[in-house]
Amino acid sequence: MSLVPPSPRQRTVRTGGPAGRALPTPPRQVPLAEPAAPKAAPFSPLSLGFMIVGGLALGALVLAATLGRHESTAVAAMACAVAFIVAQRRITIVAVALIPVAASSASTQATLPVTMLASVLALAAATLFCVGRLRFRPAHLWLAVLGGMALLGYFYPAEPLAASDQRLPILIAVLAGLVVVGVFVAEPPTAGVVLRVITITGAVAGVLASIQGQALEGRLEGLGTNPNGLAVYLAAPVVISVGLALHRRNPLWLAPGAACLPALLATQSREGFLAAVAGAAFLLLQGRPRRVQVLITIAAAAVVALPGHLTALASLGAGSRPAAELASDNQVRLQVAWFAAHTALTHPLLGIGLGQFPDYAAASNGLGVYIATTNQYLQLAAEGGLLSLAALLALLWLAVSKRRAGELAIVRAVVVTFVVAMFFIDSFESALVALPFWACLGVLLAKGEIADG
């Protein structure tokens, strides 16, 4: 038996076992203080200087517009001054605000609100990048390629057929979307905020479209876009509603999607209906084991391959549109797709120029019809060159290829919804349709890989 007394750190605890056996007590744990919550970074002198200069410039614009009796311009400039100040502190708020602003101004086809707010966002982002509060990421290189090719295609088109004023709204919509992605990549927003803004805005827009929309040959159109564009825009809120209802286990989240469904079905758009179904299916499958995903995919492919099923599936969502019209539409789409692919291969570097394809198709001997590509990927390749298409595909791969969990999985499903829809519509020409896509793409690019569960 040892005569050395145990040290305070090695005191023993007697147990009910044999004599002489003892267990050392664990060393006493000293509780550590919880780390303090990070404080918001104060304004640096350089950032404050940029904010003062920008505020004074916008204030001068307000004064000039007021003296010139341009009340609407004065109000817009005042709103931009407030947005610029807010962006210096929380730039993601201004970026998210572009989504409802585009929806509110779409019915009147007014591009000024989106133009001014996107300009303020770009100015604020440039300021924050200069002072080091925002940092460049690898994804910004691909965004720079898309933006640079769009500017080259607008100012130096290879086939200058369409007037520049006709193509300016397209340039504004594209650049506004790229600015939103760039801001989100540098300063990631909360995924739930973006999803809720898209859902609530879409639900309100869907109800207004059902009430105020007009019928084009029996198909609903509204919010300044055609039936296919309106249907694709409403498909995203439907997918988000399903995702939030499953994620939150609250069926009340199905209400915004239900508000969008009447307008979506009234468009009789196969494109929008297919995009919504594809997004919802991806949402339900992405959390399943890989074996289950493969089995479900094989079963779905076998059902589609059955005689007559492919034709029936191709007409889903078309409503009361006659079969002859759908067959003619399919044939025209195929001809335009071949012509767009040929145009992209004959102009591989810079393309024919931003917004030039309809005029180029009308002036060509191969097609001779003023028509859009009805395929965003082919349009990007034909008008912006193969490098623009490669940049978009690289961004999509970086965003969608990674597994996500929680609300990020819903964001991923929304991007897949637009990926499918872009095979059938030109979505980048409309800020209303494209901004939800750009916002969700930016959220995914900013977030790292998250394991399911």
Secondary structure, 3 states (H helix, E strand, C coil): CCCCCCCHHHCEEECCCCCCCEEECCCCCCCCCCCCCCCCCCCCHHHHHHHHHHHHHHHHHHHHHHHCCCHHHHHHHHHHHHHHHHHHHCHHHHHHHHHHHHHHHHCCCCCHHHHHHHHHHHHHHHHHHHCCCCCCCCHHHHHHHHHHHHHHHHHCCCCCCCCHHHHHHHHHHHHHHHHHHHHHHHCCCCHHHHHHHHHHHHHHHHHHHHHHCEEECCEEEECCECHHHHHHHHHHHHHHHHHHHHHHCCHHHHHHHHHHHHHHHHCCCHHHHHHHHHHHHHHHHCCCCHHHHHHHHHHHHHHHHCCCHHHHHHCCCCCCCCHHHHHHHHHHHHHHHHHHHHHHHHCCCCCCCCCCHHHHHHHCCCCCCCCCCCCHHHHHHHHHCHHHHHHHHHHHHHHHCCCCCCHHHHHHHHHHHHHHHCCCCCCCCCHHHHHHHHHHHHHHHHCCCCCCC
